[in-house]
């Protein structure tokens, strides 16, 4: 009994000693891994219609990402590439690659409620923000940290403020509010259906809900994830982007 109590007390002290930045770092690392490859369904829900896309992604750290649309047929083969701080889009029908300017990061990604930045992660939730604890809460029976994030003065990023709720035990980001530069609530993100996938516990359903449009949302559903398989930096190039059809 004494040993069990000591272990619990040690874990409690470790969590107590974490800074807000360290909590965000752990949540970010948990979802990303050193590398990840995933198959996703992205379901856009509107009052009178729904649309589904299937997507494959490759990510390496925070510098590299590729998102390939596999269906529907109209968008099949469209690719988004993040390399360092540059974001590119390949459109097979036009046979051309387009560099996306920073101003487009706030725009809707493929007509969904996610922004371009949400999908390719041009900004870093660890490096580009100042983090502070704002209390505790409970979400779906899980005790969570509430953390406010405001952009660093030099960071060119999308949001004016974010409020994250991160599970204290497994460091899962379960609920996030996105605010613009004027402090107006824009989007609400919920994460649920927590399962072991790719050898780690993650939320497998993530929904984005516009604050002023409660009857619409976009749901991102993980079909499969593989973590920490080596991916060379040379995979994340304009040439490779064009070959992924």
Secondary structure as GFF3:
##gff-version 3
##sequence-region A 1 245
A	DSSP	alpha_helix	2	17	.	.	.	ID=ss1
A	DSSP	alpha_helix	20	32	.	.	.	ID=ss2
A	DSSP	beta_strand	35	46	.	.	.	ID=ss3
A	DSSP	beta_strand	49	60	.	.	.	ID=ss4
A	DSSP	beta_strand	64	71	.	.	.	ID=ss5
A	DSSP	beta_strand	79	83	.	.	.	ID=ss6
A	DSSP	beta_strand	86	91	.	.	.	ID=ss7
A	DSSP	beta_strand	96	100	.	.	.	ID=ss8
A	DSSP	three_ten_helix	102	106	.	.	.	ID=ss9
A	DSSP	alpha_helix	116	120	.	.	.	ID=ss10
A	DSSP	beta_strand	129	139	.	.	.	ID=ss11
A	DSSP	beta_strand	142	151	.	.	.	ID=ss12
A	DSSP	beta_strand	161	167	.	.	.	ID=ss13
A	DSSP	beta_strand	173	179	.	.	.	ID=ss14
A	DSSP	beta_strand	185	197	.	.	.	ID=ss15
A	DSSP	beta_strand	200	210	.	.	.	ID=ss16
A	DSSP	beta_strand	217	227	.	.	.	ID=ss17
A	DSSP	three_ten_helix	233	235	.	.	.	ID=ss18
A	DSSP	alpha_helix	238	241	.	.	.	ID=ss19
###
